[in-house]
């Protein structure tokens, strides 16, 4: 958050993303330790659900199971 005090940063159009309290709260998902597992699954398969290649419920079940398996494997190490 120290960057929010930098005058050059404050001039940047996107600076509101860190200076506005509401926007700060919206960024909290990136504090999630296993966010990479979730992002990887979303990047690979989100359009399957969007374009009807799979049902939403099936997509969400596979998402949950895949990410949970990866988290469990990480915790076992």
C-alpha positions as CSV (number, residue, x, y, z in Angstrom):
1,X,0.0,0.0,0.0
2,X,3.0,2.3,0.2
3,X,2.7,2.9,-3.5
4,X,-0.5,4.9,-2.9
5,X,1.6,7.7,-1.4
6,X,3.8,8.0,-4.5
7,X,2.9,11.1,-6.5
8,X,3.7,9.4,-9.8
9,X,1.3,6.6,-8.9
10,X,-1.4,9.0,-7.8
11,X,-1.3,10.5,-11.3
12,X,-2.0,7.1,-12.9
13,X,-5.6,6.5,-14.1
14,X,-5.8,3.2,-12.3
15,X,-4.6,4.5,-9.0
16,X,-8.2,4.5,-7.7
17,X,-7.9,0.7,-7.5
18,X,-5.7,1.0,-4.4
19,X,-6.8,4.3,-2.9
20,X,-10.5,3.7,-2.8
21,X,-11.6,1.6,0.2
22,X,-14.3,-0.2,-1.7
23,X,-12.0,-1.1,-4.5
24,X,-9.4,-2.3,-2.0
25,X,-12.0,-4.7,-0.6
26,X,-12.7,-6.1,-4.0
27,X,-9.1,-7.1,-4.5
28,X,-9.0,-9.4,-1.4
29,X,-9.3,-12.6,-3.4
30,X,-5.7,-12.2,-4.4
31,X,-4.8,-12.7,-0.8
32,X,-6.1,-16.3,-1.1
33,X,-3.2,-18.6,-0.8
34,X,-4.4,-21.0,-3.5
35,X,-5.8,-18.4,-5.9
36,X,-3.5,-19.7,-8.6
37,X,-5.3,-23.1,-8.6
38,X,-8.7,-21.3,-9.0
39,X,-7.4,-18.9,-11.7
40,X,-5.9,-21.8,-13.6
41,X,-9.2,-23.7,-13.7
42,X,-11.1,-20.6,-14.6
43,X,-8.7,-19.8,-17.5
44,X,-9.0,-23.3,-18.9
45,X,-12.7,-24.1,-18.5
46,X,-14.8,-21.0,-17.9
47,X,-15.9,-20.8,-21.5
48,X,-17.2,-24.4,-21.4
49,X,-19.9,-23.2,-19.1
50,X,-20.4,-19.9,-20.8
51,X,-21.0,-21.5,-24.2
52,X,-23.1,-24.4,-22.9
53,X,-20.5,-27.2,-23.4
54,X,-21.2,-28.2,-19.8
55,X,-23.9,-27.3,-17.3
56,X,-23.2,-24.6,-14.7
57,X,-23.7,-27.2,-11.9
58,X,-21.3,-29.6,-13.5
59,X,-18.8,-26.9,-14.1
60,X,-18.9,-25.7,-10.5
61,X,-18.7,-29.3,-9.1
62,X,-15.6,-30.0,-11.3
63,X,-14.1,-26.6,-10.3
64,X,-14.6,-27.4,-6.6
65,X,-13.3,-30.9,-6.8
66,X,-10.3,-30.0,-9.0
67,X,-9.2,-27.1,-6.8
68,X,-9.8,-29.0,-3.6
69,X,-7.7,-31.9,-4.9
70,X,-4.8,-29.5,-5.7
71,X,-5.1,-27.8,-2.3
72,X,-5.1,-31.1,-0.5
73,X,-2.0,-32.2,-2.5
74,X,-0.2,-29.0,-1.6
75,X,-1.1,-29.5,2.1
76,X,0.2,-33.1,2.1
77,X,3.7,-31.9,1.0
